[in-house]
Amino acid sequence: MTANRVKKPTDRVARGIVIIRVLVGWVFLSEGIQKFLFPAALGIGRFVKIGIPAPQVMAPFVGVVEIGCGVLILIGLFTRWATVPLLIDIAVALLTTKLPMLAKDGLWSALHEARTDLSMVFGLLFLLLAGGGSIALDAKLSARHAAGSSSGGKAASGYLGR
């Protein structure tokens, strides 16, 4: 292998963050869409079954949050901010579905059923701490913002709510 082909550690880290973003973003995007495609099993009907208040409002609301935040994570835009509502979402899911299962069916059954939820929690926490990485719209906008700041601020408009 020649020196030209050796990747810098930062390149590998950036690609790794993209993999985590795709994993987490895709799961939430898919689950949000399915709340609308299969409302009896995964949307309103599921929310009624597990006792979520106002299921006719909350199921579509959660579906929209999962779709919107999932897309933001996939493209790496407002990545850290997008993790917060999803962490709340997954915490409610764990408390309302897996905690009762733990009490009823025991530790191993609950851990088996919670494996995806727990993976999402850790993926979200990683993205909350690491951000979207250098291969993300966040990074592109930050670079543009930094260039605009150093050149008198002309290119800074439009960055993260400005």
Buried (B, 14 or more C-beta within 10 A) or exposed (E): EEEEEEEEEEEEBBEEBBEBBEBBBBBBBEBBBBBBEEBEEBBBEBBEEEEBEEBEEBBBEBBEBBBBBBBBBBBBBBBBBBBEBBBEBBEBBBEBBBEEBBEEEEEEEBEEBBEEBEBBBEBBEBBBEBBBBBBBBBBBBBEBBEEBEEEEEEBBEEBEEE
